[in-house]
């Protein structure tokens, strides 16, 4: 059985910073909140947050930090 993915401490720190940034988009904050809720647990990403994370990765406007967090969240999506 594969080892469940978890949010790394560095990604959790970045997610915390995004949540405290007043100008961060709602999508970035949603993905960051998901990443933080999964730090140190075996929780998985919901389909709704995964879709938001995928859009963040595709966005030209998203920051590198937001894309890093989105990538982490997507690796924690339940595999079907």
N, C-alpha and C positions, 0 to 999 in steps of 0.2 A: 504494500500500500504506500503511495507516495506521501512524503512529508507535507503537511499543510503549510501553505505560505502564510507569513505573518508580516506586518508592517515593520520595517527596520527602524531602529531608533533615529537615524538621520532623516528618514522620510517622515516620521512622526513629528520631529522638530519642525520640519518645513511645513507640515500640515498645520501645526499650531500657529506658525507665523502667518499663514494664509488666513486662518480664522480671525486673527487679530488685526488684519489689514482692512481698514475701512473701505478702500476702493476695490477690493477683490469682488469678482463677479459671484452671483448666486451659484452658478455651476461650479466654480472653483471651490467655494465654501462647502458645497454639498459633497464633493469628492474628498476634500480635506477632512470633513467630519467623518466620512466613512472610513478613511484611512486611520484616523485616530481611534475610532471605535474598534478597529481590528487589531490594534497594536497589542501584542502580548496575548492574543486570544486565537482561537481557531475559527472565529466568525468568518463568513464569506460575504462577498459583495452581491447585493440584490441586482436583479436585471435592470431596474430603473437607474441605479447609480452606475452600473456598467455602461449603459447607453450614454449617460452623461459623460463618463470618463472617456469613452470612445470619441465623442464629439470634441472633447477638450484636446485630445491628441491630434485630431484633424484640423483644429482651429489655428489659423495663422496668427491670431491675436493672443493666444494663450502663452503665458510665460514658460520658461524652461522649468521653473519650480512646479508650476501647475501640471505640466506634462509629466514630470517625474512622479508626482503624486498619483496622477491618473494611471500611469503605467503600473505602479505598485498595486493600486486598487483592482485593475483588470487581471492581474496575476492571481488575485484572490477570489475571482469569480468561480462559482460552482461549475465544475466540468460536467457536461451531460453525456 
